[in-house]
Amino acid sequence: MDTEKISEIAERIDENVNEKMKLSNLHDLETKMHKDPLDEANKYLCKKDVYELFKYLTANLVLKKPKDPIGSLIEQLKEIEQSEQKK
């Protein structure tokens, strides 16, 4: 696995997400008085590192281009789960 390429792809994904989050932040300013479901969802996803997980999975998928992307994602998630259980 080429870590440099994964990092490069992950950076591009991150830039894309950051742009979308800027738009989300504008929306947040407009709805400060109310709890915004989009804001709450974003906070949860950040807190649980879901964005980082998706970024990693997507970068690997784009780099490897497996014939069975769903199967590949499942395998990656199983590997991540196993490594988390060892901690």
MODELLER restraints for C-alpha pairs under 7 A, 6 or more apart:
rsr = mdl.restraints
at = mdl.atoms
rsr.add(forms.Gaussian(group=physical.xy_distance, feature=features.Distance(at['CA:6:A'], at['CA:59:A']), mean=5.39, stdev=0.5))
rsr.add(forms.Gaussian(group=physical.xy_distance, feature=features.Distance(at['CA:6:A'], at['CA:60:A']), mean=6.31, stdev=0.5))
rsr.add(forms.Gaussian(group=physical.xy_distance, feature=features.Distance(at['CA:6:A'], at['CA:63:A']), mean=6.89, stdev=0.5))
rsr.add(forms.Gaussian(group=physical.xy_distance, feature=features.Distance(at['CA:9:A'], at['CA:59:A']), mean=5.43, stdev=0.5))
rsr.add(forms.Gaussian(group=physical.xy_distance, feature=features.Distance(at['CA:10:A'], at['CA:55:A']), mean=5.63, stdev=0.5))
rsr.add(forms.Gaussian(group=physical.xy_distance, feature=features.Distance(at['CA:10:A'], at['CA:56:A']), mean=6.49, stdev=0.5))
rsr.add(forms.Gaussian(group=physical.xy_distance, feature=features.Distance(at['CA:10:A'], at['CA:59:A']), mean=5.65, stdev=0.5))
rsr.add(forms.Gaussian(group=physical.xy_distance, feature=features.Distance(at['CA:13:A'], at['CA:55:A']), mean=6.44, stdev=0.5))
rsr.add(forms.Gaussian(group=physical.xy_distance, feature=features.Distance(at['CA:28:A'], at['CA:39:A']), mean=6.78, stdev=0.5))
rsr.add(forms.Gaussian(group=physical.xy_distance, feature=features.Distance(at['CA:45:A'], at['CA:51:A']), mean=6.32, stdev=0.5))
rsr.add(forms.Gaussian(group=physical.xy_distance, feature=features.Distance(at['CA:57:A'], at['CA:73:A']), mean=6.84, stdev=0.5))
rsr.add(forms.Gaussian(group=physical.xy_distance, feature=features.Distance(at['CA:61:A'], at['CA:69:A']), mean=6.87, stdev=0.5))
rsr.add(forms.Gaussian(group=physical.xy_distance, feature=features.Distance(at['CA:66:A'], at['CA:72:A']), mean=6.78, stdev=0.5))
